[in-house]
Amino acid sequence: MGINDERDIEANLQIGPTDQGHVRLFIVADQFEVPMDFTPDEAEEIAEEILAAAKAARAVSG
């Protein structure tokens, strides 16, 4: 299983701040809930990685 393997799984992603000063990615799929907490600095690094991936995806599809 890798990043290019397709799946028939539906999931919901919620992103927001916690009352502890972290950024939470909350993923719900079927009967699973995955809360992932990050410091603001880690969240900014993740955001940069997402933007870089979007740019690379555009290059492939465009």
A tleap script that builds the chain and sets N, CA, C and O, in Angstrom:
source leaprc.protein.ff14SB
mol = sequence {
  NMET GLY ILE ASN ASP GLU ARG ASP ILE GLU
  ALA ASN LEU GLN ILE GLY PRO THR ASP GLN
  GLY HIE VAL ARG LEU PHE ILE VAL ALA ASP
  GLN PHE GLU VAL PRO MET ASP PHE THR PRO
  ASP GLU ALA GLU GLU ILE ALA GLU GLU ILE
  LEU ALA ALA ALA LYS ALA ALA ARG ALA VAL
  SER CGLY
}
set mol.1.N position { 0.833 -1.175 0.000 }
set mol.1.CA position { 0.000 0.000 0.000 }
set mol.1.C position { 0.878 1.237 0.000 }
set mol.1.O position { 1.815 1.362 0.789 }
set mol.2.N position { 0.552 2.141 -0.899 }
set mol.2.CA position { 1.324 3.363 -0.979 }
set mol.2.C position { 0.448 4.545 -1.309 }
set mol.2.O position { -0.774 4.429 -1.395 }
set mol.3.N position { 1.076 5.667 -1.491 }
set mol.3.CA position { 0.333 6.898 -1.721 }
set mol.3.C position { -0.417 6.882 -3.048 }
set mol.3.O position { -1.400 7.607 -3.196 }
set mol.4.N position { 0.008 6.090 -4.001 }
set mol.4.CA position { -0.659 6.026 -5.299 }
set mol.4.C position { -1.690 4.912 -5.406 }
set mol.4.O position { -2.321 4.765 -6.453 }
set mol.5.N position { -1.877 4.127 -4.356 }
set mol.5.CA position { -2.879 3.066 -4.370 }
set mol.5.C position { -4.256 3.658 -4.070 }
set mol.5.O position { -4.443 4.328 -3.054 }
set mol.6.N position { -5.218 3.406 -4.960 }
set mol.6.CA position { -6.566 3.918 -4.760 }
set mol.6.C position { -7.343 3.023 -3.802 }
set mol.6.O position { -7.115 1.816 -3.718 }
set mol.7.N position { -8.269 3.655 -3.082 }
set mol.7.CA position { -9.112 2.935 -2.127 }
set mol.7.C position { -10.565 3.376 -2.320 }
set mol.7.O position { -10.831 4.480 -2.795 }
set mol.8.N position { -11.480 2.517 -1.953 }
set mol.8.CA position { -12.901 2.865 -1.957 }
set mol.8.C position { -13.358 3.144 -0.530 }
set mol.8.O position { -14.313 2.535 -0.048 }
set mol.9.N position { -12.681 4.058 0.136 }
set mol.9.CA position { -13.003 4.415 1.513 }
set mol.9.C position { -13.366 5.890 1.546 }
set mol.9.O position { -12.640 6.732 1.018 }
set mol.10.N position { -14.480 6.187 2.162 }
set mol.10.CA position { -14.866 7.581 2.345 }
set mol.10.C position { -14.414 8.026 3.721 }
set mol.10.O position { -14.506 7.272 4.690 }
set mol.11.N position { -13.925 9.255 3.802 }
set mol.11.CA position { -13.480 9.793 5.078 }
set mol.11.C position { -13.835 11.270 5.159 }
set mol.11.O position { -13.995 11.942 4.141 }
set mol.12.N position { -13.953 11.755 6.370 }
set mol.12.CA position { -14.213 13.153 6.637 }
set mol.12.C position { -12.999 13.727 7.351 }
set mol.12.O position { -12.498 13.128 8.303 }
set mol.13.N position { -12.527 14.870 6.904 }
set mol.13.CA position { -11.378 15.524 7.512 }
set mol.13.C position { -11.818 16.865 8.076 }
set mol.13.O position { -12.383 17.698 7.368 }
set mol.14.N position { -11.550 17.059 9.363 }
set mol.14.CA position { -11.812 18.341 10.008 }
set mol.14.C position { -10.482 18.883 10.513 }
set mol.14.O position { -9.642 18.125 10.998 }
set mol.15.N position { -10.292 20.184 10.399 }
set mol.15.CA position { -9.055 20.820 10.830 }
set mol.15.C position { -9.419 22.027 11.681 }
set mol.15.O position { -10.259 22.840 11.296 }
set mol.16.N position { -8.776 22.136 12.844 }
set mol.16.CA position { -9.055 23.292 13.685 }
set mol.16.C position { -8.133 23.356 14.887 }
set mol.16.O position { -7.386 22.416 15.158 }
set mol.17.N position { -8.187 24.468 15.605 }
set mol.17.CA position { -7.361 24.627 16.791 }
set mol.17.C position { -7.980 23.917 17.991 }
set mol.17.O position { -9.201 23.788 18.087 }
set mol.18.N position { -7.138 23.464 18.891 }
set mol.18.CA position { -7.619 22.867 20.135 }
set mol.18.C position { -7.539 23.900 21.248 }
set mol.18.O position { -6.924 24.955 21.094 }
set mol.19.N position { -8.167 23.581 22.365 }
set mol.19.CA position { -8.091 24.485 23.518 }
set mol.19.C position { -6.742 24.402 24.228 }
set mol.19.O position { -6.501 25.110 25.205 }
set mol.20.N position { -5.868 23.534 23.729 }
set mol.20.CA position { -4.522 23.389 24.293 }
set mol.20.C position { -3.464 24.100 23.434 }
set mol.20.O position { -2.269 23.998 23.713 }
set mol.21.N position { -3.901 24.818 22.391 }
set mol.21.CA position { -2.968 25.553 21.546 }
set mol.21.C position { -2.324 24.730 20.452 }
set mol.21.O position { -1.280 25.107 19.921 }
set mol.22.N position { -2.939 23.607 20.110 }
set mol.22.CA position { -2.452 22.780 19.018 }
set mol.22.C position { -3.398 22.897 17.831 }
set mol.22.O position { -4.492 23.450 17.943 }
set mol.23.N position { -2.965 22.375 16.710 }
set mol.23.CA position { -3.816 22.247 15.534 }
set mol.23.C position { -4.164 20.769 15.409 }
set mol.23.O position { -3.282 19.911 15.423 }
set mol.24.N position { -5.449 20.483 15.288 }
set mol.24.CA position { -5.884 19.086 15.201 }
set mol.24.C position { -6.415 18.780 13.815 }
set mol.24.O position { -7.259 19.495 13.277 }
set mol.25.N position { -5.896 17.690 13.246 }
set mol.25.CA position { -6.499 17.062 12.076 }
set mol.25.C position { -7.317 15.912 12.629 }
set mol.25.O position { -6.781 15.035 13.306 }
set mol.26.N position { -8.604 15.910 12.346 }
set mol.26.CA position { -9.498 14.880 12.875 }
set mol.26.C position { -10.098 14.143 11.697 }
set mol.26.O position { -10.852 14.719 10.913 }
set mol.27.N position { -9.762 12.867 11.571 }
set mol.27.CA position { -10.195 12.051 10.441 }
set mol.27.C position { -11.195 11.020 10.934 }
set mol.27.O position { -10.941 10.303 11.902 }
set mol.28.N position { -12.337 10.952 10.257 }
set mol.28.CA position { -13.366 9.969 10.573 }
set mol.28.C position { -13.620 9.149 9.321 }
set mol.28.O position { -13.938 9.695 8.264 }
set mol.29.N position { -13.475 7.820 9.446 }
set mol.29.CA position { -13.731 6.911 8.332 }
set mol.29.C position { -14.364 5.647 8.891 }
set mol.29.O position { -13.817 5.014 9.794 }
set mol.30.N position { -15.514 5.288 8.352 }
set mol.30.CA position { -16.263 4.133 8.844 }
set mol.30.C position { -16.427 4.257 10.355 }
set mol.30.O position { -17.071 5.194 10.827 }
set mol.31.N position { -15.858 3.332 11.117 }
set mol.31.CA position { -15.990 3.363 12.571 }
set mol.31.C position { -14.706 3.826 13.248 }
set mol.31.O position { -14.534 3.638 14.453 }
set mol.32.N position { -13.808 4.426 12.483 }
set mol.32.CA position { -12.532 4.874 13.030 }
set mol.32.C position { -12.498 6.388 13.163 }
set mol.32.O position { -12.970 7.112 12.286 }
set mol.33.N position { -11.937 6.851 14.263 }
set mol.33.CA position { -11.678 8.264 14.463 }
set mol.33.C position { -10.198 8.420 14.768 }
set mol.33.O position { -9.670 7.752 15.657 }
set mol.34.N position { -9.525 9.306 14.030 }
set mol.34.CA position { -8.084 9.507 14.206 }
set mol.34.C position { -7.823 10.988 14.482 }
set mol.34.O position { -7.810 11.792 13.550 }
set mol.35.N position { -7.616 11.361 15.749 }
set mol.35.CA position { -7.231 12.726 16.050 }
set mol.35.C position { -5.709 12.848 15.991 }
set mol.35.O position { -4.991 12.046 16.588 }
set mol.36.N position { -5.234 13.843 15.277 }
set mol.36.CA position { -3.792 14.059 15.147 }
set mol.36.C position { -3.502 15.501 15.536 }
set mol.36.O position { -3.935 16.428 14.851 }
set mol.37.N position { -2.770 15.697 16.633 }
set mol.37.CA position { -2.467 17.032 17.129 }
set mol.37.C position { -1.037 17.434 16.766 }
set mol.37.O position { -0.107 16.631 16.841 }
set mol.38.N position { -0.889 18.713 16.367 }
set mol.38.CA position { 0.402 19.244 15.967 }
set mol.38.C position { 0.598 20.605 16.610 }
set mol.38.O position { -0.368 21.320 16.873 }
set mol.39.N position { 1.840 20.958 16.860 }
set mol.39.CA position { 2.144 22.311 17.301 }
set mol.39.C position { 1.882 23.250 16.129 }
set mol.39.O position { 1.840 22.797 14.985 }
set mol.40.N position { 1.708 24.529 16.377 }
set mol.40.CA position { 1.528 25.450 15.252 }
set mol.40.C position { 2.680 25.387 14.248 }
set mol.40.O position { 2.450 25.472 13.041 }
set mol.41.N position { 3.914 25.239 14.731 }
set mol.41.CA position { 5.052 25.142 13.801 }
set mol.41.C position { 4.954 23.892 12.935 }
set mol.41.O position { 5.200 23.947 11.730 }
set mol.42.N position { 4.593 22.760 13.550 }
set mol.42.CA position { 4.429 21.521 12.777 }
set mol.42.C position { 3.307 21.669 11.760 }
set mol.42.O position { 3.417 21.197 10.629 }
set mol.43.N position { 2.224 22.326 12.170 }
set mol.43.CA position { 1.084 22.521 11.258 }
set mol.43.C position { 1.493 23.366 10.054 }
set mol.43.O position { 1.069 23.097 8.931 }
set mol.44.N position { 2.315 24.384 10.290 }
set mol.44.CA position { 2.782 25.205 9.173 }
set mol.44.C position { 3.670 24.403 8.230 }
set mol.44.O position { 3.604 24.589 7.015 }
set mol.45.N position { 4.496 23.515 8.770 }
set mol.45.CA position { 5.321 22.642 7.923 }
set mol.45.C position { 4.440 21.729 7.084 }
set mol.45.O position { 4.708 21.519 5.901 }
set mol.46.N position { 3.393 21.189 7.690 }
set mol.46.CA position { 2.467 20.319 6.960 }
set mol.46.C position { 1.777 21.110 5.853 }
set mol.46.O position { 1.621 20.619 4.735 }
set mol.47.N position { 1.364 22.336 6.169 }
set mol.47.CA position { 0.713 23.184 5.165 }
set mol.47.C position { 1.643 23.442 3.986 }
set mol.47.O position { 1.205 23.433 2.836 }
set mol.48.N position { 2.922 23.673 4.265 }
set mol.48.CA position { 3.898 23.878 3.182 }
set mol.48.C position { 4.034 22.619 2.334 }
set mol.48.O position { 4.146 22.703 1.111 }
set mol.49.N position { 4.023 21.449 2.979 }
set mol.49.CA position { 4.115 20.193 2.232 }
set mol.49.C position { 2.882 19.983 1.360 }
set mol.49.O position { 2.995 19.495 0.236 }
set mol.50.N position { 1.707 20.347 1.869 }
set mol.50.CA position { 0.475 20.215 1.090 }
set mol.50.C position { 0.528 21.142 -0.129 }
set mol.50.O position { 0.169 20.737 -1.235 }
set mol.51.N position { 0.973 22.373 0.074 }
set mol.51.CA position { 1.084 23.308 -1.048 }
set mol.51.C position { 2.082 22.817 -2.091 }
set mol.51.O position { 1.834 22.941 -3.290 }
set mol.52.N position { 3.201 22.264 -1.650 }
set mol.52.CA position { 4.194 21.727 -2.590 }
set mol.52.C position { 3.618 20.539 -3.358 }
set mol.52.O position { 3.861 20.397 -4.556 }
set mol.53.N position { 2.860 19.690 -2.677 }
set mol.53.CA position { 2.245 18.542 -3.348 }
set mol.53.C position { 1.203 18.998 -4.362 }
set mol.53.O position { 1.097 18.423 -5.446 }
set mol.54.N position { 0.430 20.035 -4.015 }
set mol.54.CA position { -0.563 20.566 -4.962 }
set mol.54.C position { 0.114 21.117 -6.206 }
set mol.54.O position { -0.363 20.913 -7.322 }
set mol.55.N position { 1.221 21.811 -6.013 }
set mol.55.CA position { 1.983 22.349 -7.156 }
set mol.55.C position { 2.499 21.216 -8.033 }
set mol.55.O position { 2.417 21.292 -9.259 }
set mol.56.N position { 3.031 20.165 -7.413 }
set mol.56.CA position { 3.551 19.019 -8.171 }
set mol.56.C position { 2.415 18.295 -8.893 }
set mol.56.O position { 2.595 17.839 -10.023 }
set mol.57.N position { 1.249 18.183 -8.255 }
set mol.57.CA position { 0.105 17.530 -8.887 }
set mol.57.C position { -0.368 18.309 -10.103 }
set mol.57.O position { -0.739 17.720 -11.118 }
set mol.58.N position { -0.354 19.634 -10.000 }
set mol.58.CA position { -0.726 20.455 -11.152 }
set mol.58.C position { 0.217 20.236 -12.321 }
set mol.58.O position { -0.208 20.202 -13.475 }
set mol.59.N position { 1.483 20.089 -12.019 }
set mol.59.CA position { 2.471 19.870 -13.074 }
set mol.59.C position { 2.225 18.542 -13.788 }
set mol.59.O position { 2.439 18.439 -14.996 }
set mol.60.N position { 1.783 17.541 -13.058 }
set mol.60.CA position { 1.504 16.233 -13.649 }
set mol.60.C position { 0.233 16.278 -14.483 }
set mol.60.O position { 0.192 15.716 -15.577 }
set mol.61.N position { -0.803 16.939 -13.983 }
set mol.61.CA position { -2.088 16.932 -14.667 }
set mol.61.C position { -2.218 18.034 -15.717 }
set mol.61.O position { -3.156 18.015 -16.515 }
set mol.62.N position { -1.297 18.985 -15.728 }
set mol.62.CA position { -1.435 20.123 -16.652 }
set mol.62.C position { -0.528 19.994 -17.785 }
set mol.62.O position { -0.508 20.859 -18.660 }
savepdb mol mol.pdb
quit
